[in-house]
Amino acid sequence: MTDSETATAASAPTRATTMRAAVVDRFGGPEHVRVDRVPKPEPAADEVLVRVRAATVSVADHRLRARDIPRGLSLLVAPTIGLFRPRVHVLGMDVAGVVESVGSAVTRFAPGDEVIAMLGSRMGGHAEYVAVPQGGDIPRKPATLSFEEAAAIVFGGHTAMRYLARVELRPGAEVLVNGASGAVGIAAVQLAARRGARVTAVTSARNAALVRANGASRVVDHEREDFAAGASGAYDVIVECAGTAPFPRVRHLIRPGGALLQVIADLGDMLAAPWRSRRSGILVTSTGDRVGPDGMQRLAELAEAGDIRPVIDRVVELDGIVDAHRYVDTGRKRGSVVVRLG
Protein backbone atom coordinates (compact mmCIF):
# COMPACT_ATOMS: atom_id res chain seq x y z
CA MET A 1 0.00 0.00 0.00
CA THR A 2 1.37 3.42 -0.95
CA ASP A 3 1.77 6.26 1.55
CA SER A 4 -1.18 8.10 0.02
CA GLU A 5 -3.38 5.01 0.19
CA THR A 6 -2.42 4.51 3.83
CA ALA A 7 -3.28 8.13 4.63
CA THR A 8 -6.62 7.82 2.84
CA ALA A 9 -7.50 4.62 4.66
CA ALA A 10 -6.57 6.16 8.01
CA SER A 11 -8.69 9.27 7.42
CA ALA A 12 -11.80 7.45 6.14
CA PRO A 13 -13.16 6.35 9.57
CA THR A 14 -12.59 9.85 10.95
CA ARG A 15 -14.51 11.49 8.13
CA ALA A 16 -17.33 8.96 8.45
CA THR A 17 -17.83 9.92 12.09
CA THR A 18 -17.14 13.65 11.83
CA MET A 19 -18.51 16.56 9.84
CA ARG A 20 -17.67 20.14 9.00
CA ALA A 21 -19.37 22.80 11.10
CA ALA A 22 -19.04 26.46 12.07
CA VAL A 23 -17.94 26.40 15.72
CA VAL A 24 -18.05 29.12 18.38
CA ASP A 25 -16.12 28.57 21.63
CA ARG A 26 -16.06 32.14 22.96
CA PHE A 27 -18.51 35.02 23.07
CA GLY A 28 -17.51 37.96 20.95
CA GLY A 29 -17.11 39.08 17.37
CA PRO A 30 -17.36 37.15 14.12
CA GLU A 31 -13.65 36.31 14.34
CA HIS A 32 -14.54 33.78 17.05
CA VAL A 33 -16.37 31.64 14.46
CA ARG A 34 -14.26 28.95 12.81
CA VAL A 35 -14.98 26.05 10.48
CA ASP A 36 -13.77 22.79 12.00
CA ARG A 37 -14.52 19.08 12.13
CA VAL A 38 -16.83 17.97 14.94
CA PRO A 39 -18.55 14.66 15.78
CA LYS A 40 -21.34 13.76 13.39
CA PRO A 41 -24.61 13.26 15.29
CA GLU A 42 -26.28 9.87 15.51
CA PRO A 43 -30.07 10.04 15.41
CA ALA A 44 -31.93 8.71 18.44
CA ALA A 45 -34.85 6.32 17.97
CA ASP A 46 -37.32 9.15 17.35
CA GLU A 47 -34.99 11.41 15.36
CA VAL A 48 -34.11 11.94 11.72
CA LEU A 49 -30.60 12.79 10.59
CA VAL A 50 -30.76 15.66 8.10
CA ARG A 51 -27.99 16.32 5.61
CA VAL A 52 -28.04 20.13 5.69
CA ARG A 53 -28.06 21.83 2.30
CA ALA A 54 -28.76 25.39 3.48
CA ALA A 55 -29.24 27.39 6.68
CA THR A 56 -29.31 31.08 7.59
CA VAL A 57 -27.25 33.39 9.76
CA SER A 58 -29.97 35.24 11.66
CA VAL A 59 -30.17 37.89 14.35
CA ALA A 60 -30.53 35.00 16.80
CA ASP A 61 -27.09 33.76 15.79
CA HIS A 62 -25.70 37.25 16.28
CA ARG A 63 -27.20 37.48 19.76
CA LEU A 64 -25.94 34.07 20.88
CA ARG A 65 -22.48 34.54 19.42
CA ALA A 66 -21.97 38.10 20.70
CA ARG A 67 -24.03 37.61 23.88
CA ASP A 68 -25.95 40.67 22.75
CA ILE A 69 -28.98 40.13 24.97
CA PRO A 70 -31.83 42.61 25.55
CA ARG A 71 -31.43 44.56 28.78
CA GLY A 72 -32.14 42.63 31.95
CA LEU A 73 -32.23 39.18 30.35
CA SER A 74 -28.57 38.24 30.63
CA LEU A 75 -28.83 36.07 33.75
CA LEU A 76 -32.20 34.62 32.76
CA VAL A 77 -30.88 33.22 29.49
CA ALA A 78 -27.53 32.08 30.93
CA PRO A 79 -28.73 28.46 31.51
CA THR A 80 -29.57 28.27 27.80
CA ILE A 81 -26.74 30.15 26.12
CA GLY A 82 -24.04 30.18 28.81
CA LEU A 83 -22.70 32.83 31.17
CA PHE A 84 -18.96 33.07 30.49
CA ARG A 85 -18.65 30.72 27.51
CA PRO A 86 -21.22 29.48 24.97
CA ARG A 87 -23.19 26.39 25.91
CA VAL A 88 -24.10 25.91 22.25
CA HIS A 89 -21.05 25.68 20.00
CA VAL A 90 -22.73 25.18 16.60
CA LEU A 91 -25.23 27.92 15.84
CA GLY A 92 -27.94 27.95 13.19
CA MET A 93 -31.62 27.93 14.10
CA ASP A 94 -33.04 26.76 10.77
CA VAL A 95 -32.16 24.30 8.01
CA ALA A 96 -33.26 22.92 4.68
CA GLY A 97 -31.90 19.58 3.67
CA VAL A 98 -32.37 15.90 2.90
CA VAL A 99 -33.11 13.09 5.37
CA GLU A 100 -29.98 10.95 5.48
CA SER A 101 -31.20 8.29 7.93
CA VAL A 102 -33.93 7.74 10.51
CA GLY A 103 -34.16 6.28 14.01
CA SER A 104 -35.90 2.99 14.67
CA ALA A 105 -39.14 4.63 15.89
CA VAL A 106 -39.50 7.15 13.05
CA THR A 107 -42.59 6.73 10.90
CA ARG A 108 -43.11 10.19 9.36
CA PHE A 109 -39.96 10.38 7.25
CA ALA A 110 -37.70 8.20 5.13
CA PRO A 111 -34.21 8.66 3.73
CA GLY A 112 -34.29 10.96 0.73
CA ASP A 113 -37.16 13.15 1.97
CA GLU A 114 -36.47 16.86 1.47
CA VAL A 115 -37.33 18.81 4.63
CA ILE A 116 -37.10 22.16 6.38
CA ALA A 117 -36.76 22.49 10.14
CA MET A 118 -36.86 25.11 12.86
CA LEU A 119 -34.33 23.93 15.46
CA GLY A 120 -34.99 26.56 18.13
CA SER A 121 -32.60 26.85 21.05
CA ARG A 122 -31.07 23.45 20.19
CA MET A 123 -29.40 25.21 17.23
CA GLY A 124 -26.92 23.16 15.20
CA GLY A 125 -27.88 24.26 11.68
CA HIS A 126 -24.42 25.53 10.69
CA ALA A 127 -23.15 22.01 10.14
CA GLU A 128 -23.27 19.33 7.48
CA TYR A 129 -25.67 17.19 9.55
CA VAL A 130 -28.19 17.79 12.31
CA ALA A 131 -30.49 15.39 14.21
CA VAL A 132 -34.11 16.56 14.54
CA PRO A 133 -36.98 14.90 16.48
CA GLN A 134 -39.62 13.63 14.05
CA GLY A 135 -42.25 15.36 16.22
CA GLY A 136 -40.42 18.68 16.00
CA ASP A 137 -41.00 21.63 13.70
CA ILE A 138 -39.96 19.71 10.58
CA PRO A 139 -42.25 19.47 7.54
CA ARG A 140 -41.33 18.48 4.02
CA LYS A 141 -39.63 21.18 1.98
CA PRO A 142 -41.85 23.17 -0.39
CA ALA A 143 -41.22 21.55 -3.76
CA THR A 144 -41.34 24.90 -5.54
CA LEU A 145 -38.35 26.28 -3.62
CA SER A 146 -34.64 25.58 -3.84
CA PHE A 147 -32.87 24.58 -0.63
CA GLU A 148 -31.53 28.12 -0.26
CA GLU A 149 -34.98 29.63 -0.77
CA ALA A 150 -36.56 27.13 1.60
CA ALA A 151 -34.07 27.91 4.37
CA ALA A 152 -34.82 31.63 3.91
CA ILE A 153 -38.49 31.29 4.88
CA VAL A 154 -38.02 29.34 8.10
CA PHE A 155 -36.71 31.70 10.80
CA GLY A 156 -38.66 34.76 9.67
CA GLY A 157 -41.82 32.89 8.72
CA HIS A 158 -41.89 30.81 11.90
CA THR A 159 -41.41 33.86 14.13
CA ALA A 160 -43.92 36.05 12.29
CA MET A 161 -46.53 33.28 12.41
CA ARG A 162 -46.01 32.88 16.18
CA TYR A 163 -46.77 36.52 16.90
CA LEU A 164 -49.49 37.17 14.34
CA ALA A 165 -51.34 34.15 15.74
CA ARG A 166 -52.02 36.30 18.84
CA VAL A 167 -54.36 38.62 16.91
CA GLU A 168 -57.30 38.35 14.54
CA LEU A 169 -56.58 40.44 11.47
CA ARG A 170 -59.65 41.35 9.48
CA PRO A 171 -59.50 42.75 5.94
CA GLY A 172 -58.79 46.45 6.13
CA ALA A 173 -57.02 46.29 9.49
CA GLU A 174 -54.16 48.77 9.85
CA VAL A 175 -50.86 47.10 10.75
CA LEU A 176 -47.48 48.74 11.30
CA VAL A 177 -44.31 46.62 11.12
CA ASN A 178 -41.29 48.30 12.70
CA GLY A 179 -38.09 46.82 11.28
CA ALA A 180 -39.87 45.62 8.16
CA SER A 181 -36.90 44.63 6.01
CA GLY A 182 -35.36 41.91 8.19
CA ALA A 183 -36.28 38.24 7.98
CA VAL A 184 -39.08 38.50 10.56
CA GLY A 185 -40.28 41.90 9.42
CA ILE A 186 -40.58 40.87 5.75
CA ALA A 187 -42.51 37.75 6.73
CA ALA A 188 -44.83 39.80 8.98
CA VAL A 189 -45.51 42.21 6.11
CA GLN A 190 -46.30 39.32 3.76
CA LEU A 191 -48.55 37.46 6.20
CA ALA A 192 -50.46 40.56 7.32
CA ALA A 193 -51.02 41.69 3.74
CA ARG A 194 -52.19 38.20 2.82
CA ARG A 195 -54.92 38.52 5.46
CA GLY A 196 -56.10 41.74 3.84
CA ALA A 197 -54.46 44.21 6.19
CA ARG A 198 -53.11 47.57 5.09
CA VAL A 199 -49.46 47.43 6.12
CA THR A 200 -47.24 50.36 6.99
CA ALA A 201 -43.58 49.34 6.87
CA VAL A 202 -40.97 51.20 8.90
CA THR A 203 -37.54 50.81 7.31
CA SER A 204 -34.89 52.85 5.51
CA ALA A 205 -35.46 54.47 2.12
CA ARG A 206 -33.20 51.95 0.37
CA ASN A 207 -35.64 49.19 1.36
CA ALA A 208 -38.83 50.97 0.30
CA ALA A 209 -39.22 49.15 -3.01
CA LEU A 210 -38.50 45.81 -1.35
CA VAL A 211 -41.19 46.10 1.32
CA ARG A 212 -43.72 47.47 -1.15
CA ALA A 213 -43.08 44.47 -3.41
CA ASN A 214 -43.80 42.23 -0.43
CA GLY A 215 -47.15 43.79 0.46
CA ALA A 216 -46.61 47.10 2.24
CA SER A 217 -49.11 49.82 1.33
CA ARG A 218 -47.10 52.62 2.92
CA VAL A 219 -43.45 53.06 3.86
CA VAL A 220 -42.00 55.26 6.61
CA ASP A 221 -38.30 56.05 6.26
CA HIS A 222 -37.12 55.89 9.87
CA GLU A 223 -34.02 57.92 8.99
CA ARG A 224 -36.14 60.93 7.97
CA GLU A 225 -39.42 60.54 9.85
CA ASP A 226 -40.45 59.51 13.37
CA PHE A 227 -43.26 57.04 12.85
CA ALA A 228 -44.20 57.38 16.53
CA ALA A 229 -45.21 61.00 15.90
CA GLY A 230 -48.15 59.74 13.86
CA ALA A 231 -51.83 60.26 14.56
CA SER A 232 -53.46 58.69 17.62
CA GLY A 233 -55.36 55.49 16.97
CA ALA A 234 -53.79 54.97 13.55
CA TYR A 235 -53.16 51.22 13.87
CA ASP A 236 -54.89 48.06 15.01
CA VAL A 237 -51.62 46.15 15.43
CA ILE A 238 -47.96 47.13 15.73
CA VAL A 239 -45.38 44.38 15.16
CA GLU A 240 -42.16 45.46 16.88
CA CYS A 241 -39.14 43.82 15.22
CA ALA A 242 -36.52 46.51 15.79
CA GLY A 243 -36.43 47.12 19.53
CA THR A 244 -37.21 50.84 19.13
CA ALA A 245 -40.97 50.86 19.77
CA PRO A 246 -41.65 50.19 23.47
CA PHE A 247 -45.23 50.57 24.65
CA PRO A 248 -44.85 54.07 26.18
CA ARG A 249 -43.59 55.39 22.85
CA VAL A 250 -46.33 53.90 20.64
CA ARG A 251 -49.31 53.47 22.96
CA HIS A 252 -51.14 56.47 21.43
CA LEU A 253 -50.87 54.95 17.94
CA ILE A 254 -52.82 51.80 18.82
CA ARG A 255 -56.60 51.67 18.71
CA PRO A 256 -58.61 50.35 21.67
CA GLY A 257 -58.64 46.56 21.52
CA GLY A 258 -55.52 46.57 19.36
CA ALA A 259 -52.16 44.94 20.00
CA LEU A 260 -48.44 45.56 20.36
CA LEU A 261 -46.56 42.39 19.40
CA GLN A 262 -43.07 42.74 20.88
CA VAL A 263 -40.84 40.40 18.91
CA ILE A 264 -37.94 42.21 20.59
CA ALA A 265 -38.34 43.37 24.19
CA ASP A 266 -36.17 43.87 27.25
CA LEU A 267 -36.94 42.45 30.68
CA GLY A 268 -38.75 45.59 31.85
CA ASP A 269 -41.09 45.57 28.88
CA MET A 270 -41.73 41.85 29.28
CA LEU A 271 -42.60 42.16 32.98
CA ALA A 272 -44.78 45.22 32.40
CA ALA A 273 -46.72 43.71 29.50
CA PRO A 274 -49.57 42.07 31.51
CA TRP A 275 -50.09 45.20 33.60
CA ARG A 276 -50.05 47.43 30.53
CA SER A 277 -52.57 45.16 28.81
CA ARG A 278 -54.99 45.36 31.75
CA ARG A 279 -54.65 49.13 32.13
CA SER A 280 -54.90 50.04 28.46
CA GLY A 281 -57.25 47.48 26.94
CA ILE A 282 -54.51 46.82 24.36
CA LEU A 283 -52.85 43.43 24.06
CA VAL A 284 -49.17 43.93 24.90
CA THR A 285 -47.16 40.74 24.58
CA SER A 286 -43.64 39.50 24.00
CA THR A 287 -44.81 35.89 23.72
CA GLY A 288 -45.91 34.27 20.52
CA ASP A 289 -48.04 31.16 20.15
CA ARG A 290 -46.37 27.81 19.59
CA VAL A 291 -46.14 26.95 15.91
CA GLY A 292 -45.48 23.20 16.19
CA PRO A 293 -45.51 20.63 13.38
CA ASP A 294 -48.94 21.70 12.11
CA GLY A 295 -47.90 25.33 11.95
CA MET A 296 -44.69 24.46 10.13
CA GLN A 297 -46.70 22.43 7.65
CA ARG A 298 -48.90 25.49 7.16
CA LEU A 299 -45.79 27.60 6.56
CA ALA A 300 -44.65 25.16 3.89
CA GLU A 301 -48.09 25.28 2.27
CA LEU A 302 -48.09 29.09 2.26
CA ALA A 303 -44.71 29.00 0.56
CA GLU A 304 -45.97 26.49 -2.01
CA ALA A 305 -48.87 28.84 -2.78
CA GLY A 306 -46.58 31.87 -3.03
CA ASP A 307 -48.25 33.60 -0.08
CA ILE A 308 -44.94 33.76 1.78
CA ARG A 309 -41.89 34.29 -0.37
CA PRO A 310 -38.18 33.99 0.35
CA VAL A 311 -36.20 37.21 0.40
CA ILE A 312 -32.47 36.49 0.21
CA ASP A 313 -29.91 39.22 0.75
CA ARG A 314 -26.91 37.02 -0.13
CA VAL A 315 -25.75 33.42 -0.22
CA VAL A 316 -22.35 32.34 1.15
CA GLU A 317 -20.58 29.01 1.36
CA LEU A 318 -19.77 27.54 4.78
CA ASP A 319 -16.17 28.74 4.46
CA GLY A 320 -17.50 32.30 4.16
CA ILE A 321 -19.62 32.19 7.30
CA VAL A 322 -17.40 34.65 9.20
CA ASP A 323 -18.15 37.32 6.60
CA ALA A 324 -21.84 36.42 6.87
CA HIS A 325 -21.71 37.06 10.62
CA ARG A 326 -19.95 40.38 10.02
CA TYR A 327 -22.68 41.45 7.63
CA VAL A 328 -25.51 40.41 9.96
CA ASP A 329 -23.81 42.38 12.74
CA THR A 330 -24.29 45.58 10.72
CA GLY A 331 -28.06 45.32 11.17
CA ARG A 332 -28.55 46.15 7.49
CA LYS A 333 -29.41 42.78 6.01
CA ARG A 334 -32.56 42.54 3.92
CA GLY A 335 -34.44 39.31 4.45
CA SER A 336 -32.10 36.37 5.02
CA VAL A 337 -28.39 35.67 4.73
CA VAL A 338 -28.14 32.06 3.57
CA VAL A 339 -25.27 29.64 4.15
CA ARG A 340 -24.97 26.89 1.56
CA LEU A 341 -23.53 23.52 2.64
CA GLY A 342 -22.63 20.49 0.60
Secondary structure, DSSP 8 states (H G I E B T S, - for coil): --HHHHHHHHHHHHHHHEEEEEEE-SSSSGGGEEEEEEE-----TTEEEEEEEEEEE-HHHHHHHHT---TT-HHHHHHHH-SSS-S--S--SEEEEEEEEE-TT--S--TT-EEEEE-GGG---SBSEEEEETTSB--B--TTS-HHHHHHHHHHHHHHHHHHTTS---TT-EEEEESTTBHHHHHHHHHHHHTT-EEEEEE-GGGHHHHHHTT-SEEEETTT--GGGS-TT-EEEEEE-SS---HHHHGGGEEEEEEEEESS--HHHHHHHHHHHHHHSSEEES-----HHHHHHHHHHHHHHTSS---EEEEEEGGGHHHHHHHHHTT---BEEEEE--
